[in-house]
Amino acid sequence: MQEVWLELSSGSRVLVGVDLPDVASAMEVARRWKAIAESGGGELVETLPNSGCVVRGSAIVAIKVQPQPKARLLDGVLNTERPGRWL
């Protein structure tokens, strides 16, 4: 499984794709967000369906595709490491 993140000019990060079956699917989501960012649009776009979280295309500064970590308990704490690189 893969996931896609956006980094915003505010320094915030937001998840925009989860449970994607392969890298090709994740890259398609990333390309859609890249097009939104490059359009320089000031319109707000919902990050995930029915999430209520919206971002402005002009606020996107980076897009990250990475393997979706499996949650696991480590010393009684839910741990989800997220390796990967920002584009």
JONORKA-V588776 format. One record per pair of residues at least 12 apart in sequence whose ideal C-beta (glycine too) atoms are under 10 Angstrom apart, sorted by sequence separation. I is the first residue (numbers start at 1). J is the second residue. D is the distance in whole Angstrom. If there is no record, write none. Layout:
# JONORKA-V588776
i/j/d
I/J/D
I/J/D
This chain:
# JONORKA-V588776
i/j/d
3/15/6
4/16/5
5/17/8
17/29/4
33/45/8
44/56/6
45/57/6
68/80/9
69/81/6
3/16/9
4/17/3
5/18/10
16/29/7
17/30/8
32/45/10
43/56/7
44/57/8
69/82/6
3/17/6
4/18/8
16/30/9
33/47/9
42/56/6
43/57/7
68/82/9
69/83/8
2/17/7
3/18/5
17/32/9
41/56/8
42/57/7
43/58/9
44/59/10
45/60/9
67/82/9
69/84/10
2/18/9
3/19/8
4/20/7
16/32/9
17/33/8
40/56/10
41/57/4
42/58/6
66/82/6
67/83/7
1/18/8
2/19/8
3/20/7
16/33/6
40/57/7
41/58/7
42/59/9
66/83/7
67/84/7
1/19/6
2/20/4
37/55/9
39/57/6
40/58/5
64/82/9
66/84/3
1/20/7
2/21/8
36/55/9
37/56/10
38/57/8
39/58/9
65/84/7
66/85/8
1/21/7
2/22/7
16/36/10
36/56/9
37/57/5
38/58/10
64/84/6
65/85/9
66/86/9
1/22/9
2/23/6
4/25/9
36/57/4
37/58/7
64/85/7
65/86/10
2/24/9
4/26/5
33/55/9
35/57/9
36/58/9
37/59/8
38/60/9
64/86/5
65/87/7
2/25/7
3/26/7
4/27/9
34/57/10
37/60/4
62/85/10
63/86/8
64/87/6
1/25/10
2/26/4
4/28/9
6/30/9
33/57/8
36/60/7
37/61/8
62/86/4
63/87/5
1/26/9
2/27/9
4/29/5
5/30/9
37/62/9
61/86/9
62/87/6
3/29/9
4/30/5
34/60/8
37/63/7
2/29/9
6/33/6
33/60/7
36/63/10
2/30/10
4/32/9
5/33/10
6/34/10
4/33/7
16/45/9
34/63/6
6/36/9
16/46/9
17/47/9
18/48/7
33/63/6
6/37/8
16/47/5
17/48/8
32/63/10
15/47/7
16/48/6
31/63/9
14/47/5
15/48/7
30/63/5
14/48/9
29/63/9
30/64/8
31/65/10
16/51/9
30/65/5
15/51/9
27/63/10
29/65/8
14/51/9
16/53/9
15/53/9
26/64/10
27/65/6
14/53/6
16/55/8
26/65/5
14/54/9
25/65/10
26/66/8
6/47/7
14/55/6
26/67/9
5/47/10
23/65/7
26/68/9
4/47/10
12/55/9
23/66/10
16/60/10
23/67/9
10/55/10
14/59/10
20/65/9
9/55/10
14/60/9
17/63/10
8/55/6
9/56/9
12/59/9
16/63/8
8/56/8
16/64/10
17/65/8
20/68/8
6/55/6
9/58/8
10/59/7
13/62/9
15/64/10
19/68/7
8/58/10
9/59/5
11/61/9
18/68/6
8/59/5
9/60/8
10/61/9
13/64/8
17/68/9
7/59/10
8/60/6
9/61/5
6/59/9
7/60/8
8/61/7
9/62/10
15/68/10
34/87/8
6/60/5
7/61/5
8/62/9
6/61/8
7/62/4
6/62/7
7/63/8
5/62/8
6/63/6
7/64/7
30/87/7
5/63/7
6/64/8
4/63/7
5/64/4
4/64/7
5/65/8
3/64/9
4/65/5
5/66/7
3/65/8
4/66/8
2/65/6
3/66/6
2/66/7
3/67/8
4/68/10
2/67/6
3/68/4
1/67/7
2/68/6
3/69/8
1/68/4
1/69/9
1/70/8
13/82/10
13/86/9
5/82/8
3/82/8
5/84/8
7/86/6
6/86/10
7/87/10
3/84/9
5/86/8
2/84/10
